Amino acid sequence: MKASELRQKKIDELSNELIESLKEQFVLRMQRSAGQLNRPSEMKKVRRKIARIKTVINEMQSAGDRDV
């Protein structure tokens, strides 16, 4: 998901998206530790997605768009 798409959502929607991404990252970490991770590149994608969501949330909060 692109940052421009994330900026169109409200902060509570972004928070939910962040929680889901963190859960996905946890599952991927567990698969990697068990040696069952099929696509190692997925770890990088999820990590960047989390960073992108956090960046957009911080931008919105600093701009004063607190739609919670």
Biopython code that builds the backbone (N, CA, C, O; Angstrom):
import numpy as np
from Bio.PDB.StructureBuilder import StructureBuilder

atoms = [
    (1, "MET", "N", (0.845, -1.171, 0.000)),
    (1, "MET", "CA", (0.000, 0.000, 0.000)),
    (1, "MET", "C", (0.892, 1.237, 0.000)),
    (1, "MET", "O", (1.848, 1.329, 0.771)),
    (2, "LYS", "N", (0.573, 2.166, -0.859)),
    (2, "LYS", "CA", (1.366, 3.375, -0.985)),
    (2, "LYS", "C", (1.022, 4.367, 0.116)),
    (2, "LYS", "O", (-0.059, 4.315, 0.704)),
    (3, "ALA", "N", (1.948, 5.261, 0.382)),
    (3, "ALA", "CA", (1.746, 6.277, 1.409)),
    (3, "ALA", "C", (0.580, 7.191, 1.056)),
    (3, "ALA", "O", (-0.143, 7.642, 1.944)),
    (4, "SER", "N", (0.391, 7.467, -0.224)),
    (4, "SER", "CA", (-0.725, 8.325, -0.629)),
    (4, "SER", "C", (-2.069, 7.666, -0.312)),
    (4, "SER", "O", (-3.034, 8.351, 0.025)),
    (5, "GLU", "N", (-2.129, 6.348, -0.421)),
    (5, "GLU", "CA", (-3.354, 5.630, -0.068)),
    (5, "GLU", "C", (-3.573, 5.655, 1.439)),
    (5, "GLU", "O", (-4.709, 5.744, 1.905)),
    (6, "LEU", "N", (-2.495, 5.577, 2.192)),
    (6, "LEU", "CA", (-2.603, 5.592, 3.649)),
    (6, "LEU", "C", (-3.039, 6.964, 4.159)),
    (6, "LEU", "O", (-3.759, 7.059, 5.153)),
    (7, "ARG", "N", (-2.606, 8.018, 3.484)),
    (7, "ARG", "CA", (-2.950, 9.368, 3.925)),
    (7, "ARG", "C", (-4.439, 9.667, 3.773)),
    (7, "ARG", "O", (-4.936, 10.615, 4.380)),
    (8, "GLN", "N", (-5.146, 8.892, 2.991)),
    (8, "GLN", "CA", (-6.579, 9.103, 2.799)),
    (8, "GLN", "C", (-7.404, 8.479, 3.926)),
    (8, "GLN", "O", (-8.604, 8.736, 4.031)),
    (9, "LYS", "N", (-6.770, 7.664, 4.765)),
    (9, "LYS", "CA", (-7.483, 7.003, 5.855)),
    (9, "LYS", "C", (-7.395, 7.837, 7.125)),
    (9, "LYS", "O", (-6.551, 8.726, 7.246)),
    (10, "LYS", "N", (-8.278, 7.537, 8.066)),
    (10, "LYS", "CA", (-8.258, 8.191, 9.363)),
    (10, "LYS", "C", (-7.255, 7.479, 10.263)),
    (10, "LYS", "O", (-6.805, 6.372, 9.966)),
    (11, "ILE", "N", (-6.916, 8.135, 11.364)),
    (11, "ILE", "CA", (-5.902, 7.596, 12.266)),
    (11, "ILE", "C", (-6.346, 6.277, 12.878)),
    (11, "ILE", "O", (-5.520, 5.379, 13.040)),
    (12, "ASP", "N", (-7.617, 6.130, 13.222)),
    (12, "ASP", "CA", (-8.069, 4.869, 13.814)),
    (12, "ASP", "C", (-7.997, 3.722, 12.808)),
    (12, "ASP", "O", (-7.710, 2.586, 13.186)),
    (13, "GLU", "N", (-8.253, 4.007, 11.538)),
    (13, "GLU", "CA", (-8.106, 2.978, 10.501)),
    (13, "GLU", "C", (-6.643, 2.595, 10.337)),
    (13, "GLU", "O", (-6.316, 1.422, 10.156)),
    (14, "LEU", "N", (-5.764, 3.593, 10.401)),
    (14, "LEU", "CA", (-4.341, 3.331, 10.295)),
    (14, "LEU", "C", (-3.836, 2.516, 11.489)),
    (14, "LEU", "O", (-2.971, 1.652, 11.348)),
    (15, "SER", "N", (-4.390, 2.807, 12.657)),
    (15, "SER", "CA", (-3.990, 2.043, 13.848)),
    (15, "SER", "C", (-4.374, 0.581, 13.709)),
    (15, "SER", "O", (-3.611, -0.307, 14.089)),
    (16, "ASN", "N", (-5.560, 0.330, 13.161)),
    (16, "ASN", "CA", (-5.986, -1.049, 12.940)),
    (16, "ASN", "C", (-5.090, -1.738, 11.911)),
    (16, "ASN", "O", (-4.730, -2.905, 12.067)),
    (17, "GLU", "N", (-4.743, -1.010, 10.876)),
    (17, "GLU", "CA", (-3.854, -1.539, 9.841)),
    (17, "GLU", "C", (-2.475, -1.850, 10.434)),
    (17, "GLU", "O", (-1.847, -2.846, 10.075)),
    (18, "LEU", "N", (-2.017, -0.995, 11.335)),
    (18, "LEU", "CA", (-0.728, -1.197, 11.988)),
    (18, "LEU", "C", (-0.750, -2.452, 12.852)),
    (18, "LEU", "O", (0.203, -3.232, 12.833)),
    (19, "ILE", "N", (-1.807, -2.652, 13.595)),
    (19, "ILE", "CA", (-1.929, -3.836, 14.441)),
    (19, "ILE", "C", (-1.921, -5.104, 13.593)),
    (19, "ILE", "O", (-1.258, -6.080, 13.943)),
    (20, "GLU", "N", (-2.644, -5.095, 12.493)),
    (20, "GLU", "CA", (-2.667, -6.261, 11.608)),
    (20, "GLU", "C", (-1.287, -6.541, 11.016)),
    (20, "GLU", "O", (-0.883, -7.696, 10.886)),
    (21, "SER", "N", (-0.578, -5.486, 10.662)),
    (21, "SER", "CA", (0.763, -5.657, 10.099)),
    (21, "SER", "C", (1.735, -6.192, 11.140)),
    (21, "SER", "O", (2.600, -7.009, 10.824)),
    (22, "LEU", "N", (1.595, -5.734, 12.376)),
    (22, "LEU", "CA", (2.458, -6.247, 13.437)),
    (22, "LEU", "C", (2.189, -7.719, 13.711)),
    (22, "LEU", "O", (3.114, -8.485, 13.977)),
    (23, "LYS", "N", (0.919, -8.113, 13.644)),
    (23, "LYS", "CA", (0.577, -9.526, 13.804)),
    (23, "LYS", "C", (1.179, -10.362, 12.674)),
    (23, "LYS", "O", (1.702, -11.454, 12.898)),
    (24, "GLU", "N", (1.092, -9.822, 11.452)),
    (24, "GLU", "CA", (1.655, -10.512, 10.295)),
    (24, "GLU", "C", (3.171, -10.657, 10.443)),
    (24, "GLU", "O", (3.737, -11.697, 10.106)),
    (25, "GLN", "N", (3.822, -9.610, 10.947)),
    (25, "GLN", "CA", (5.259, -9.664, 11.158)),
    (25, "GLN", "C", (5.617, -10.726, 12.198)),
    (25, "GLN", "O", (6.606, -11.441, 12.039)),
    (26, "PHE", "N", (4.825, -10.829, 13.246)),
    (26, "PHE", "CA", (5.062, -11.830, 14.278)),
    (26, "PHE", "C", (4.969, -13.239, 13.702)),
    (26, "PHE", "O", (5.815, -14.088, 13.982)),
    (27, "VAL", "N", (3.943, -13.482, 12.900)),
    (27, "VAL", "CA", (3.758, -14.794, 12.284)),
    (27, "VAL", "C", (4.947, -15.132, 11.381)),
    (27, "VAL", "O", (5.448, -16.256, 11.390)),
    (28, "LEU", "N", (5.384, -14.152, 10.611)),
    (28, "LEU", "CA", (6.533, -14.380, 9.725)),
    (28, "LEU", "C", (7.807, -14.660, 10.521)),
    (28, "LEU", "O", (8.620, -15.494, 10.121)),
    (29, "ARG", "N", (7.981, -13.967, 11.646)),
    (29, "ARG", "CA", (9.160, -14.230, 12.484)),
    (29, "ARG", "C", (9.124, -15.635, 13.051)),
    (29, "ARG", "O", (10.155, -16.304, 13.127)),
    (30, "MET", "N", (7.949, -16.086, 13.447)),
    (30, "MET", "CA", (7.823, -17.443, 13.982)),
    (30, "MET", "C", (8.086, -18.487, 12.887)),
    (30, "MET", "O", (8.716, -19.514, 13.138)),
    (31, "GLN", "N", (7.606, -18.216, 11.696)),
    (31, "GLN", "CA", (7.864, -19.132, 10.584)),
    (31, "GLN", "C", (9.349, -19.183, 10.253)),
    (31, "GLN", "O", (9.890, -20.248, 9.957)),
    (32, "ARG", "N", (10.007, -18.020, 10.306)),
    (32, "ARG", "CA", (11.440, -17.990, 10.011)),
    (32, "ARG", "C", (12.230, -18.773, 11.050)),
    (32, "ARG", "O", (13.163, -19.499, 10.706)),
    (33, "SER", "N", (11.862, -18.629, 12.321)),
    (33, "SER", "CA", (12.598, -19.335, 13.368)),
    (33, "SER", "C", (12.374, -20.846, 13.302)),
    (33, "SER", "O", (13.228, -21.626, 13.723)),
    (34, "ALA", "N", (11.222, -21.251, 12.772)),
    (34, "ALA", "CA", (10.926, -22.680, 12.638)),
    (34, "ALA", "C", (11.431, -23.240, 11.316)),
    (34, "ALA", "O", (11.325, -24.440, 11.064)),
    (35, "GLY", "N", (11.977, -22.376, 10.476)),
    (35, "GLY", "CA", (12.487, -22.817, 9.188)),
    (35, "GLY", "C", (11.402, -23.077, 8.164)),
    (35, "GLY", "O", (11.614, -23.840, 7.221)),
    (36, "GLN", "N", (10.240, -22.459, 8.331)),
    (36, "GLN", "CA", (9.114, -22.704, 7.438)),
    (36, "GLN", "C", (8.773, -21.503, 6.565)),
    (36, "GLN", "O", (7.748, -21.506, 5.883)),
    (37, "LEU", "N", (9.610, -20.491, 6.578)),
    (37, "LEU", "CA", (9.325, -19.277, 5.810)),
    (37, "LEU", "C", (9.615, -19.520, 4.332)),
    (37, "LEU", "O", (10.760, -19.760, 3.947)),
    (38, "ASN", "N", (8.575, -19.456, 3.511)),
    (38, "ASN", "CA", (8.714, -19.727, 2.081)),
    (38, "ASN", "C", (9.294, -18.543, 1.321)),
    (38, "ASN", "O", (10.127, -18.721, 0.433)),
    (39, "ARG", "N", (8.857, -17.331, 1.667)),
    (39, "ARG", "CA", (9.298, -16.136, 0.942)),
    (39, "ARG", "C", (9.960, -15.165, 1.920)),
    (39, "ARG", "O", (9.274, -14.360, 2.550)),
    (40, "PRO", "N", (11.280, -15.232, 2.051)),
    (40, "PRO", "CA", (11.975, -14.330, 2.978)),
    (40, "PRO", "C", (11.791, -12.850, 2.638)),
    (40, "PRO", "O", (11.907, -11.997, 3.518)),
    (41, "SER", "N", (11.509, -12.542, 1.391)),
    (41, "SER", "CA", (11.316, -11.142, 1.000)),
    (41, "SER", "C", (10.060, -10.544, 1.632)),
    (41, "SER", "O", (9.918, -9.323, 1.699)),
    (42, "GLU", "N", (9.169, -11.385, 2.085)),
    (42, "GLU", "CA", (7.936, -10.912, 2.725)),
    (42, "GLU", "C", (8.243, -10.169, 4.028)),
    (42, "GLU", "O", (7.527, -9.240, 4.399)),
    (43, "MET", "N", (9.305, -10.581, 4.717)),
    (43, "MET", "CA", (9.704, -9.904, 5.962)),
    (43, "MET", "C", (10.018, -8.429, 5.677)),
    (43, "MET", "O", (9.588, -7.545, 6.417)),
    (44, "LYS", "N", (10.755, -8.177, 4.624)),
    (44, "LYS", "CA", (11.139, -6.820, 4.267)),
    (44, "LYS", "C", (9.914, -5.984, 3.900)),
    (44, "LYS", "O", (9.813, -4.820, 4.287)),
    (45, "LYS", "N", (8.993, -6.578, 3.159)),
    (45, "LYS", "CA", (7.785, -5.857, 2.737)),
    (45, "LYS", "C", (6.944, -5.439, 3.943)),
    (45, "LYS", "O", (6.460, -4.310, 4.016)),
    (46, "VAL", "N", (6.780, -6.364, 4.882)),
    (46, "VAL", "CA", (5.949, -6.077, 6.054)),
    (46, "VAL", "C", (6.630, -5.026, 6.928)),
    (46, "VAL", "O", (5.965, -4.132, 7.452)),
    (47, "ARG", "N", (7.942, -5.128, 7.089)),
    (47, "ARG", "CA", (8.681, -4.171, 7.902)),
    (47, "ARG", "C", (8.558, -2.762, 7.324)),
    (47, "ARG", "O", (8.379, -1.797, 8.067)),
    (48, "ARG", "N", (8.652, -2.647, 6.016)),
    (48, "ARG", "CA", (8.512, -1.332, 5.371)),
    (48, "ARG", "C", (7.083, -0.809, 5.453)),
    (48, "ARG", "O", (6.859, 0.394, 5.588)),
    (49, "LYS", "N", (6.121, -1.723, 5.369)),
    (49, "LYS", "CA", (4.716, -1.318, 5.483)),
    (49, "LYS", "C", (4.444, -0.739, 6.872)),
    (49, "LYS", "O", (3.744, 0.264, 7.007)),
    (50, "ILE", "N", (4.999, -1.376, 7.895)),
    (50, "ILE", "CA", (4.834, -0.892, 9.269)),
    (50, "ILE", "C", (5.447, 0.497, 9.410)),
    (50, "ILE", "O", (4.836, 1.392, 9.994)),
    (51, "ALA", "N", (6.641, 0.676, 8.882)),
    (51, "ALA", "CA", (7.305, 1.973, 8.959)),
    (51, "ALA", "C", (6.510, 3.044, 8.225)),
    (51, "ALA", "O", (6.401, 4.175, 8.698)),
    (52, "ARG", "N", (5.960, 2.691, 7.077)),
    (52, "ARG", "CA", (5.174, 3.638, 6.284)),
    (52, "ARG", "C", (3.930, 4.068, 7.064)),
    (52, "ARG", "O", (3.594, 5.252, 7.093)),
    (53, "ILE", "N", (3.248, 3.112, 7.694)),
    (53, "ILE", "CA", (2.038, 3.431, 8.459)),
    (53, "ILE", "C", (2.388, 4.326, 9.641)),
    (53, "ILE", "O", (1.692, 5.308, 9.903)),
    (54, "LYS", "N", (3.461, 3.996, 10.357)),
    (54, "LYS", "CA", (3.864, 4.808, 11.506)),
    (54, "LYS", "C", (4.226, 6.228, 11.079)),
    (54, "LYS", "O", (3.910, 7.188, 11.782)),
    (55, "THR", "N", (4.879, 6.363, 9.946)),
    (55, "THR", "CA", (5.251, 7.680, 9.441)),
    (55, "THR", "C", (4.016, 8.516, 9.144)),
    (55, "THR", "O", (3.954, 9.691, 9.504)),
    (56, "VAL", "N", (3.038, 7.911, 8.491)),
    (56, "VAL", "CA", (1.810, 8.648, 8.147)),
    (56, "VAL", "C", (1.052, 9.034, 9.409)),
    (56, "VAL", "O", (0.524, 10.142, 9.495)),
    (57, "ILE", "N", (0.990, 8.137, 10.387)),
    (57, "ILE", "CA", (0.314, 8.451, 11.658)),
    (57, "ILE", "C", (0.996, 9.636, 12.334)),
    (57, "ILE", "O", (0.327, 10.556, 12.805)),
    (58, "ASN", "N", (2.326, 9.612, 12.383)),
    (58, "ASN", "CA", (3.060, 10.713, 13.014)),
    (58, "ASN", "C", (2.873, 12.021, 12.255)),
    (58, "ASN", "O", (2.770, 13.082, 12.870)),
    (59, "GLU", "N", (2.828, 11.960, 10.939)),
    (59, "GLU", "CA", (2.582, 13.169, 10.150)),
    (59, "GLU", "C", (1.222, 13.759, 10.473)),
    (59, "GLU", "O", (1.078, 14.972, 10.626)),
    (60, "MET", "N", (0.230, 12.893, 10.575)),
    (60, "MET", "CA", (-1.127, 13.368, 10.858)),
    (60, "MET", "C", (-1.223, 13.965, 12.253)),
    (60, "MET", "O", (-1.867, 14.995, 12.454)),
    (61, "GLN", "N", (-0.576, 13.309, 13.219)),
    (61, "GLN", "CA", (-0.634, 13.814, 14.590)),
    (61, "GLN", "C", (0.089, 15.141, 14.724)),
    (61, "GLN", "O", (-0.375, 16.024, 15.445)),
    (62, "SER", "N", (1.206, 15.297, 14.048)),
    (62, "SER", "CA", (1.931, 16.555, 14.136)),
    (62, "SER", "C", (1.203, 17.688, 13.409)),
    (62, "SER", "O", (1.354, 18.859, 13.755)),
    (63, "ALA", "N", (0.417, 17.324, 12.404)),
    (63, "ALA", "CA", (-0.351, 18.330, 11.670)),
    (63, "ALA", "C", (-1.646, 18.700, 12.403)),
    (63, "ALA", "O", (-2.295, 19.692, 12.073)),
    (64, "GLY", "N", (-2.005, 17.903, 13.383)),
    (64, "GLY", "CA", (-3.205, 18.207, 14.167)),
    (64, "GLY", "C", (-4.458, 17.555, 13.640)),
    (64, "GLY", "O", (-5.556, 17.939, 14.042)),
    (65, "ASP", "N", (-4.340, 16.593, 12.765)),
    (65, "ASP", "CA", (-5.505, 15.885, 12.221)),
    (65, "ASP", "C", (-5.833, 14.683, 13.093)),
    (65, "ASP", "O", (-5.656, 13.543, 12.665)),
    (66, "ARG", "N", (-6.292, 14.915, 14.270)),
    (66, "ARG", "CA", (-6.561, 13.821, 15.201)),
    (66, "ARG", "C", (-8.021, 13.398, 15.073)),
    (66, "ARG", "O", (-8.889, 13.866, 15.810)),
    (67, "ASP", "N", (-8.269, 12.502, 14.119)),
    (67, "ASP", "CA", (-9.626, 12.005, 13.861)),
    (67, "ASP", "C", (-9.868, 10.685, 14.576)),
    (67, "ASP", "O", (-10.242, 9.699, 13.942)),
    (68, "VAL", "N", (-9.660, 10.655, 15.886)),
    (68, "VAL", "CA", (-9.870, 9.407, 16.623)),
    (68, "VAL", "C", (-11.196, 9.332, 17.248)),
    (68, "VAL", "O", (-11.515, 8.339, 17.901)),
]
sb = StructureBuilder()
sb.init_structure("model")
sb.init_model(0)
sb.init_chain("A")
sb.init_seg("    ")
for serial, (resi, resn, name, xyz) in enumerate(atoms, 1):
    if name == "N":
        sb.init_residue(resn, " ", resi, " ")
    sb.init_atom(name, np.array(xyz, "f"), 0.0, 1.0, " ", f" {name:<3s}", serial, name[0])
structure = sb.get_structure()
